[in-house]
């Protein structure tokens, strides 16, 4: 069965530390990718606002949001789901470990907000909990040739997708590999959940991927692979 992987939108860091940038230089957003295999259309990290993302789907793939069958979130961070509302008819998927870890944290925050009688925070947390409850635990295999690939570190259950065909192994790594500069420098994002785990995930990406899609860049060959 043929498989098509294409970028819908190329992400960017608000400030790129490996270019010497400080402060917010631009709006930060994740690369959004589309996998088409058989009758499945799997969208990864709908990071752009809904209206803009709908335009990108038309420009890059000639489809409308209702044609997306599945949305996969590499993590539950808000940056990766700004356009999620567009895909109410799709399956929302996230790694089970991420779903459980975030769920525990949200419940604890909600209980603290209740004790403090913080109505606005409680309402916000209710919305977050509702979104998380709508997300299903992603299976180990999302579709033929498309497998869940745990990359913990940025968040507890951060995960990418591994696409293996007869020629190449492609890894949608999201922010486990933020940019090509981070990959070449062997660096990960600062201010993440577990730095040691993130560095180990980066090493695993380098070992397994022929091609990869970073969190804030386009499809690139693994520059550390001997071609």
C-alpha positions as CSV (number, residue, x, y, z in Angstrom):
1,X,0.0,0.0,0.0
2,X,1.4,3.4,-1.0
3,X,2.0,6.0,1.7
4,X,2.3,9.8,1.3
5,X,3.9,12.1,3.9
6,X,3.9,15.8,3.4
7,X,4.3,19.0,5.4
8,X,1.1,21.1,5.7
9,X,2.8,23.9,7.6
10,X,6.5,24.5,8.5
11,X,6.9,25.4,12.2
12,X,9.2,28.0,13.7
13,X,10.7,28.8,17.1
14,X,9.6,32.0,18.7
15,X,13.3,32.6,19.3
16,X,16.0,30.3,17.9
17,X,18.8,30.0,20.5
18,X,21.3,28.5,18.1
19,X,21.0,31.6,16.0
20,X,21.6,33.8,19.0
21,X,18.0,35.0,19.2
22,X,16.5,36.1,22.5
23,X,13.0,37.0,23.4
24,X,10.0,36.4,21.1
25,X,11.1,37.3,17.5
26,X,8.1,35.7,15.8
27,X,5.0,33.6,16.7
28,X,6.1,30.0,17.6
29,X,4.3,27.1,16.1
30,X,4.9,23.4,15.3
31,X,5.3,21.8,11.9
32,X,2.1,20.1,10.9
33,X,2.3,17.0,8.7
34,X,-0.2,14.8,6.9
35,X,0.2,11.1,6.4
36,X,-2.1,9.5,3.7
37,X,-2.3,5.7,3.6
38,X,-5.2,3.9,2.1
39,X,-8.4,5.7,3.2
40,X,-6.7,7.2,6.3
41,X,-5.6,10.8,6.5
42,X,-3.6,11.4,9.7
43,X,-2.8,15.0,10.6
44,X,0.0,15.5,13.1
45,X,0.1,18.5,15.5
46,X,-2.5,21.0,14.2
47,X,-0.6,23.9,15.5
48,X,-1.8,26.9,13.5
49,X,-5.1,28.7,14.3
50,X,-8.1,27.0,12.7
51,X,-8.7,29.4,9.8
52,X,-5.1,29.5,8.7
53,X,-4.7,25.7,9.0
54,X,-7.8,25.1,6.8
55,X,-6.2,27.3,4.2
56,X,-2.9,25.3,4.4
57,X,-4.7,22.0,4.0
58,X,-6.3,23.3,0.8
59,X,-3.0,24.7,-0.5
60,X,-0.8,21.7,0.4
61,X,-3.1,18.7,-0.1
62,X,-6.3,20.0,-1.8
63,X,-8.5,18.7,1.0
64,X,-10.9,20.2,3.6
65,X,-10.8,19.5,7.4
66,X,-13.7,17.1,7.3
67,X,-11.5,14.7,5.2
68,X,-9.1,14.2,8.0
69,X,-9.8,10.8,9.7
70,X,-7.3,11.1,12.6
71,X,-5.4,13.8,14.4
72,X,-2.3,12.7,16.3
73,X,-0.8,15.0,19.0
74,X,2.8,14.5,19.8
75,X,2.1,15.9,23.2
76,X,-0.8,17.8,25.0
77,X,1.0,21.1,24.9
78,X,-1.4,23.9,23.7
79,X,1.1,24.9,20.9
80,X,0.4,21.6,19.1
81,X,-3.4,21.8,19.1
82,X,-4.5,25.4,18.3
83,X,-6.4,24.1,15.2
84,X,-7.9,21.0,16.8
85,X,-11.4,22.3,16.8
86,X,-11.4,22.0,13.0
87,X,-11.4,18.2,13.2
88,X,-14.4,17.4,15.4
89,X,-15.3,14.4,13.1
90,X,-11.8,12.8,13.4
91,X,-10.3,10.5,15.9
92,X,-8.1,12.5,18.3
93,X,-5.0,10.4,19.3
94,X,-2.3,10.8,21.9
95,X,0.2,8.5,23.5
96,X,-1.3,6.7,26.5
97,X,1.6,7.7,28.8
98,X,1.1,11.3,27.9
99,X,-2.7,11.1,28.4
100,X,-2.3,9.6,31.8
101,X,0.5,11.9,33.0
102,X,-1.3,15.0,31.9
103,X,-4.6,13.8,33.3
104,X,-3.2,13.3,36.8
105,X,-1.7,16.8,36.7
106,X,-4.9,18.5,35.5
107,X,-7.0,16.8,38.2
108,X,-4.5,18.0,40.8
109,X,-4.6,21.5,39.5
110,X,-8.4,21.5,39.4
111,X,-8.6,20.3,43.1
112,X,-6.2,23.2,44.1
113,X,-8.4,25.7,42.1
114,X,-11.5,24.4,43.9
115,X,-9.8,24.9,47.3
116,X,-8.9,28.4,46.3
117,X,-12.4,29.1,44.8
118,X,-10.7,30.2,41.6
119,X,-13.7,30.1,39.2
120,X,-11.9,31.2,36.1
121,X,-9.1,28.7,36.6
122,X,-11.6,26.0,37.3
123,X,-13.4,26.7,34.0
124,X,-10.2,26.7,32.0
125,X,-9.2,23.4,33.6
126,X,-12.6,21.9,32.8
127,X,-12.1,22.8,29.2
128,X,-8.6,21.2,29.2
129,X,-9.9,18.0,30.9
130,X,-12.7,17.8,28.3
131,X,-10.2,18.0,25.4
132,X,-8.0,15.3,27.0
133,X,-11.0,13.0,27.7
134,X,-11.9,13.3,24.0
135,X,-8.3,12.1,23.0
136,X,-8.0,8.4,22.7
137,X,-4.8,6.5,23.6
138,X,-3.0,6.0,20.3
139,X,-2.4,2.3,19.3
140,X,1.1,1.0,18.7
141,X,0.3,0.9,15.0
142,X,-1.8,3.8,13.7
143,X,-2.0,2.5,10.1
144,X,0.0,0.2,7.8
145,X,3.6,1.3,7.9
146,X,2.8,4.0,10.6
147,X,3.9,3.2,14.2
148,X,3.9,5.1,17.4
149,X,7.4,6.0,18.5
150,X,7.9,7.1,22.1
151,X,10.3,10.0,22.5
152,X,10.0,11.0,26.2
153,X,11.7,14.1,27.5
154,X,9.9,17.2,26.3
155,X,6.9,15.9,28.2
156,X,6.4,12.6,30.0
157,X,4.8,10.8,27.2
158,X,6.0,12.7,24.2
159,X,5.8,10.6,21.0
160,X,6.5,10.8,17.3
161,X,5.4,8.6,14.4
162,X,7.7,6.2,12.6
163,X,6.9,5.6,8.9
164,X,8.8,2.6,7.4
165,X,8.6,1.7,3.7
166,X,10.8,-0.4,1.5
167,X,13.3,2.4,1.0
168,X,13.4,4.7,3.9
169,X,12.6,5.1,7.6
170,X,11.0,8.5,8.2
171,X,10.4,9.8,11.7
172,X,8.1,12.6,12.5
173,X,9.9,13.7,15.6
174,X,8.2,17.0,16.5
175,X,10.0,18.9,19.2
176,X,12.1,15.9,20.2
177,X,14.2,17.3,17.4
178,X,13.2,21.0,17.2
179,X,15.3,22.1,14.2
180,X,18.1,20.9,11.9
181,X,20.5,23.1,13.9
182,X,19.6,21.3,17.1
183,X,20.1,18.0,15.4
184,X,23.5,18.9,14.1
185,X,24.5,20.3,17.5
186,X,23.1,17.3,19.4
187,X,21.0,19.7,21.5
188,X,17.4,19.6,22.7
189,X,15.0,22.3,23.9
190,X,15.6,24.0,27.2
191,X,12.9,24.1,29.9
192,X,11.5,20.7,29.2
193,X,10.2,17.9,31.5
194,X,13.3,15.6,31.6
195,X,16.5,16.8,29.9
196,X,18.3,13.4,30.3
197,X,15.4,11.5,28.7
198,X,15.1,14.1,25.9
199,X,18.8,13.7,25.1
200,X,18.4,9.9,25.0
201,X,15.4,10.3,22.7
202,X,17.5,12.5,20.4
203,X,20.2,9.8,20.2
204,X,17.5,7.3,19.3
205,X,16.3,9.5,16.5
206,X,19.8,9.8,15.1
207,X,20.2,6.1,15.2
208,X,17.0,5.0,13.5
209,X,15.9,7.7,11.1
210,X,16.9,8.1,7.5
211,X,14.6,11.1,7.0
212,X,13.0,13.1,9.7
213,X,10.5,15.9,10.2
214,X,11.6,18.2,13.1
215,X,9.2,20.1,15.2
216,X,10.1,23.5,13.6
217,X,11.6,22.5,10.3
218,X,10.7,20.7,7.0
219,X,11.5,17.1,6.0
220,X,15.3,16.6,6.1
221,X,17.7,13.8,5.6
222,X,19.5,12.7,8.7
223,X,22.8,14.7,8.3
224,X,24.6,12.2,10.6
225,X,23.7,9.2,8.4
226,X,26.4,8.0,6.0
227,X,24.7,8.1,2.6
